[in-house]
Amino acid sequence: MKKTRNTGVAVSKKITKRQIKTWGYAYAFIAPTVLGILILNIWPIIQSFYYSFHEVKGFKTPEFVGLDNYVRIMQDSEFWLSIKNVFIYAVITVPIGVLLSLLLAVLLNEHIRGKSLFRCIYFLPVVSTPAAVALVWKWLYNKDFGLFNQILAVLGIQGPDWLGNPALAMTAVSVVGIWSMLGYNMIILLAGLQDIPKELYEAAEIDGAGWFAKFRKVTIPMVSPTLFFVLVTTIISALQVFDTIYMMFKPSAPSFKSVESVVYLFYRYTFQNYNKGYGSTVAVVLFVIIMLITLIQTKLQNKWVHYND
């Protein structure tokens, strides 16, 4: 029983059969998604933390080893090389990819002929499977019959071994990463741009602002929340790069060590060497690094992200 504020009349808050039925339908509809998240996301995270404190080889029973795996990973030069590789990859792909995505979104937000077609074309890589994309780019980079070297040959230039040369391999992978992220980031930024009131641009024009001034003073501040989201997700994706490297490089290639990522290292230890304990430790350390970077970004957003209240 509950009394109302004004009258003091007791009101009974009974749950009706209709409400129970409505809640039942609601929980039934979200149950598959919740179960999928629990089984495919939450449980593997818990299991990885558990395995990181154990030695788990093959199908043997996990044997508790305490912090031995973490001590070993701190002394593992290959792990730190993979950390260096993914940070180099992120430093190259994130600024260039986000900037190009923003510029494309701004251009496709203007009144131009055929902009719907251009939006579709730029978004196509997003719906393509990463394996297919990597194989196409692997063919383009082929030193003997790849399209890039064929074009250079027409110009009288000897094409390099894009994927076999350690000095060029990271650049080649980064180009694929930038190309792959453009469409997805562009669509999200385009949605943010379309929420900017037109009156702000009109007021800026009255004040005599040019295109660049409007872009810097109006577009960037107003789209900064969306830009922050894109930046966070792109950095996380860059630090977890795997499929492109897996499909484009063989472990025996001389350039492989210059592009080997942390997730590839996790894959190799867990699924090729059957050392789930150490592989889980690699995953946990990467998870902690990503979490710390995301927390730092969240703290720094107050200095440049402008939310509209």
C-alpha positions as CSV (number, residue, x, y, z in Angstrom):
1,M,0.0,0.0,0.0
2,K,1.2,3.5,-0.8
3,K,-0.3,7.0,0.2
4,T,-0.5,9.7,-2.4
5,R,1.3,13.0,-1.7
6,N,-1.8,15.3,-1.8
7,T,-4.8,13.3,-0.7
8,G,-3.3,10.6,1.5
9,V,-5.5,8.0,-0.1
10,A,-4.0,4.6,-0.1
11,V,-3.3,3.3,-3.6
12,S,-2.5,-0.3,-4.2
13,K,0.4,-1.0,-6.6
14,K,-0.5,-4.4,-7.8
15,I,1.3,-6.0,-10.8
16,T,-1.3,-7.0,-13.3
17,K,-1.3,-10.1,-15.5
18,R,-1.0,-7.8,-18.5
19,Q,2.2,-6.3,-17.1
20,I,3.7,-9.7,-16.3
21,K,2.8,-10.8,-19.9
22,T,4.4,-7.7,-21.4
23,W,7.6,-8.1,-19.3
24,G,7.7,-11.8,-20.3
25,Y,7.6,-10.9,-24.0
26,A,10.2,-8.2,-23.5
27,Y,12.6,-10.5,-21.7
28,A,12.0,-13.2,-24.3
29,F,12.9,-10.9,-27.1
30,I,16.2,-9.7,-25.5
31,A,17.1,-13.2,-24.2
32,P,19.0,-14.3,-27.4
33,T,21.1,-11.2,-27.4
34,V,21.8,-11.4,-23.7
35,L,22.7,-15.0,-24.0
36,G,25.0,-14.3,-27.0
37,I,26.8,-11.6,-25.1
38,L,27.2,-13.8,-22.0
39,I,28.5,-16.8,-23.9
40,L,30.5,-15.0,-26.6
41,N,31.8,-12.0,-24.7
42,I,31.5,-12.1,-20.9
43,W,32.4,-15.7,-20.4
44,P,35.6,-15.7,-22.6
45,I,36.8,-12.6,-20.6
46,I,36.3,-14.4,-17.3
47,Q,37.9,-17.5,-18.7
48,S,40.9,-15.6,-20.0
49,F,41.5,-14.0,-16.6
50,Y,41.3,-17.4,-15.0
51,Y,43.6,-19.1,-17.5
52,S,46.2,-16.3,-17.2
53,F,47.0,-17.6,-13.7
54,H,47.3,-21.2,-14.9
55,E,49.3,-23.4,-17.2
56,V,46.8,-24.8,-19.7
57,K,48.4,-26.9,-22.4
58,G,46.2,-28.8,-24.8
59,F,43.3,-30.5,-23.0
60,K,45.2,-31.0,-19.7
61,T,43.6,-29.8,-16.5
62,P,44.6,-26.2,-15.7
63,E,47.5,-26.0,-13.2
64,F,47.8,-22.9,-11.0
65,V,51.1,-21.1,-11.5
66,G,50.3,-17.7,-9.9
67,L,52.0,-14.8,-11.6
68,D,54.5,-16.9,-13.6
69,N,52.8,-16.1,-16.9
70,Y,52.9,-12.3,-16.2
71,V,56.5,-12.5,-15.2
72,R,57.3,-14.4,-18.4
73,I,55.4,-11.9,-20.6
74,M,57.3,-9.0,-19.1
75,Q,60.5,-10.7,-20.2
76,D,59.2,-11.7,-23.6
77,S,60.9,-9.6,-26.3
78,E,58.5,-10.9,-29.0
79,F,55.5,-9.7,-27.0
80,W,57.0,-6.2,-26.7
81,L,57.8,-6.2,-30.4
82,S,54.2,-6.9,-31.1
83,I,53.1,-4.1,-28.8
84,K,55.5,-1.8,-30.7
85,N,54.0,-2.9,-34.0
86,V,50.4,-2.3,-33.1
87,F,51.2,1.2,-31.7
88,I,53.1,2.1,-34.9
89,Y,50.1,0.8,-36.9
90,A,47.7,2.9,-34.7
91,V,49.8,6.0,-35.0
92,I,49.7,5.7,-38.8
93,T,46.2,4.6,-39.4
94,V,44.1,6.4,-36.7
95,P,45.0,10.1,-37.5
96,I,45.0,9.7,-41.2
97,G,41.9,7.4,-41.3
98,V,39.8,9.6,-39.0
99,L,40.9,12.8,-40.8
100,L,40.0,11.4,-44.2
101,S,36.7,10.0,-42.9
102,L,35.8,13.5,-41.6
103,L,36.7,15.2,-44.8
104,L,34.7,12.7,-46.9
105,A,31.8,13.1,-44.5
106,V,31.9,16.9,-44.9
107,L,32.1,16.6,-48.7
108,L,29.2,14.1,-48.9
109,N,27.1,16.3,-46.6
110,E,27.1,19.0,-49.2
111,H,24.6,19.3,-52.0
112,I,26.5,17.5,-54.8
113,R,25.1,15.4,-57.6
114,G,25.2,11.6,-57.0
115,K,26.2,11.9,-53.3
116,S,24.0,8.8,-52.5
117,L,26.0,6.7,-55.0
118,F,29.3,8.0,-53.5
119,R,28.2,7.2,-50.0
120,C,27.4,3.6,-51.1
121,I,30.7,3.2,-52.9
122,Y,32.7,4.4,-49.8
123,F,30.7,2.1,-47.5
124,L,31.2,-1.0,-49.6
125,P,34.4,-2.1,-47.9
126,V,32.5,-2.3,-44.6
127,V,30.2,-5.0,-45.8
128,S,33.0,-6.9,-47.4
129,T,34.6,-9.7,-45.4
130,P,38.0,-8.8,-44.0
131,A,39.5,-12.0,-45.5
132,A,38.3,-11.1,-49.0
133,V,39.6,-7.6,-48.6
134,A,43.0,-8.8,-47.4
135,L,43.3,-11.2,-50.3
136,V,42.5,-8.5,-52.9
137,W,45.1,-6.2,-51.4
138,K,47.6,-9.1,-51.3
139,W,47.2,-9.5,-55.0
140,L,47.5,-5.7,-55.6
141,Y,50.8,-5.7,-53.6
142,N,52.2,-8.8,-55.4
143,K,55.8,-8.0,-56.5
144,D,55.5,-10.1,-59.7
145,F,52.1,-9.5,-61.2
146,G,50.4,-7.1,-58.7
147,L,48.5,-4.0,-60.1
148,F,50.7,-1.5,-58.3
149,N,54.0,-2.9,-59.7
150,Q,52.4,-3.2,-63.1
151,I,51.6,0.5,-63.1
152,L,55.1,1.3,-61.9
153,A,56.5,-0.9,-64.7
154,V,54.6,1.1,-67.3
155,L,56.3,4.2,-65.9
156,G,59.7,2.6,-66.1
157,I,60.0,2.1,-62.4
158,Q,61.0,-1.2,-60.8
159,G,58.3,-2.0,-58.3
160,P,59.4,-3.1,-54.7
161,D,58.4,-6.1,-52.8
162,W,55.7,-4.5,-50.8
163,L,54.9,-7.3,-48.4
164,G,58.3,-9.0,-48.4
165,N,60.4,-5.9,-47.5
166,P,60.4,-5.3,-43.7
167,A,60.7,-1.5,-44.3
168,L,57.6,-1.4,-46.4
169,A,55.4,-4.1,-44.8
170,M,53.9,-1.9,-42.1
171,T,53.1,0.9,-44.6
172,A,51.4,-1.6,-46.8
173,V,49.2,-3.0,-44.0
174,S,48.4,0.6,-42.8
175,V,47.1,1.5,-46.2
176,V,44.7,-1.4,-46.1
177,G,43.6,-0.5,-42.6
178,I,42.9,3.2,-43.6
179,W,41.0,2.1,-46.7
180,S,38.9,-0.4,-44.6
181,M,37.9,2.1,-41.9
182,L,36.9,5.0,-44.2
183,G,33.4,3.9,-45.0
184,Y,32.3,3.0,-41.5
185,N,33.7,6.1,-39.8
186,M,32.4,8.3,-42.6
187,I,28.8,7.2,-42.1
188,I,29.0,7.8,-38.4
189,L,30.5,11.2,-38.8
190,L,28.0,12.0,-41.5
191,A,25.2,11.3,-39.1
192,G,26.8,13.7,-36.6
193,L,27.2,16.4,-39.2
194,Q,23.5,16.2,-40.2
195,D,22.5,17.0,-36.6
196,I,24.3,20.4,-36.7
197,P,21.7,23.2,-37.0
198,K,22.0,25.1,-40.3
199,E,21.4,28.4,-38.4
200,L,25.0,28.1,-37.0
201,Y,26.5,28.1,-40.5
202,E,24.2,31.0,-41.6
203,A,25.3,33.0,-38.6
204,A,28.9,32.3,-39.4
205,E,28.4,33.4,-43.0
206,I,26.9,36.7,-41.8
207,D,30.0,37.3,-39.6
208,G,32.1,36.8,-42.8
209,A,33.5,33.4,-42.0
210,G,34.9,31.4,-44.9
211,W,34.8,27.6,-45.5
212,F,37.8,26.8,-43.3
213,A,36.6,29.1,-40.5
214,K,33.2,27.5,-40.5
215,F,34.8,24.1,-40.5
216,R,37.1,25.0,-37.5
217,K,34.7,27.1,-35.5
218,V,31.4,25.3,-36.2
219,T,31.8,21.9,-37.7
220,I,34.6,20.5,-35.4
221,P,33.1,21.7,-32.1
222,M,29.6,20.5,-33.0
223,V,30.7,17.1,-34.3
224,S,33.2,16.6,-31.5
225,P,31.1,14.0,-29.5
226,T,30.8,11.8,-32.6
227,L,34.4,12.4,-33.5
228,F,35.3,11.3,-30.0
229,F,33.4,8.1,-30.4
230,V,35.0,7.4,-33.8
231,L,38.5,8.1,-32.3
232,V,38.0,5.7,-29.4
233,T,36.6,2.8,-31.5
234,T,39.2,3.3,-34.2
235,I,42.1,3.1,-31.7
236,I,40.6,0.0,-30.1
237,S,40.2,-1.6,-33.5
238,A,43.8,-0.7,-34.5
239,L,45.3,-2.2,-31.4
240,Q,43.4,-5.4,-32.1
241,V,44.4,-5.8,-35.8
242,F,44.6,-9.4,-36.8
243,D,42.8,-10.6,-40.0
244,T,44.7,-8.4,-42.4
245,I,48.1,-9.6,-41.1
246,Y,46.9,-13.2,-40.9
247,M,45.7,-13.3,-44.5
248,M,48.5,-11.2,-46.1
249,F,51.7,-12.5,-44.4
250,K,53.1,-15.9,-43.8
251,P,55.0,-16.5,-40.5
252,S,58.0,-17.6,-42.5
253,A,58.2,-14.3,-44.4
254,P,61.2,-12.1,-43.6
255,S,58.9,-9.1,-43.0
256,F,56.5,-10.9,-40.7
257,K,58.1,-9.8,-37.4
258,S,57.8,-6.2,-38.5
259,V,54.0,-6.5,-38.6
260,E,53.1,-9.2,-36.1
261,S,50.3,-7.9,-33.9
262,V,49.4,-8.8,-30.3
263,V,46.2,-10.6,-31.3
264,Y,48.2,-12.6,-33.8
265,L,50.6,-13.5,-31.0
266,F,47.6,-14.6,-28.8
267,Y,46.3,-16.7,-31.7
268,R,49.6,-18.4,-32.2
269,Y,50.1,-19.3,-28.6
270,T,46.5,-20.3,-28.0
271,F,45.5,-22.2,-31.2
272,Q,48.8,-23.2,-32.7
273,N,51.0,-23.9,-29.7
274,Y,48.0,-25.0,-27.5
275,N,49.3,-22.9,-24.6
276,K,46.0,-21.3,-23.5
277,G,47.5,-20.1,-20.2
278,Y,50.2,-17.9,-21.8
279,G,47.9,-16.9,-24.7
280,S,45.3,-15.7,-22.2
281,T,47.9,-13.7,-20.5
282,V,48.7,-11.9,-23.7
283,A,45.0,-11.2,-24.2
284,V,44.6,-9.9,-20.6
285,V,47.6,-7.5,-20.9
286,L,46.2,-6.2,-24.2
287,F,42.8,-5.7,-22.6
288,V,44.4,-3.7,-19.7
289,I,46.4,-1.5,-22.2
290,I,43.3,-0.8,-24.2
291,M,41.3,0.0,-21.1
292,L,44.0,2.4,-19.8
293,I,44.1,4.2,-23.2
294,T,40.3,4.5,-23.2
295,L,40.3,5.9,-19.7
296,I,42.9,8.5,-20.6
297,Q,40.9,9.5,-23.7
298,T,37.7,9.8,-21.5
299,K,39.6,12.1,-19.1
300,L,41.0,14.2,-21.9
301,Q,37.7,14.6,-23.7
302,N,36.6,17.4,-21.4
303,K,39.3,19.6,-23.1
304,W,38.0,19.3,-26.6
305,V,34.6,17.6,-26.7
306,H,31.6,19.9,-26.6
307,Y,28.3,18.3,-25.7
308,N,25.0,20.2,-26.5
309,D,22.8,20.4,-23.4
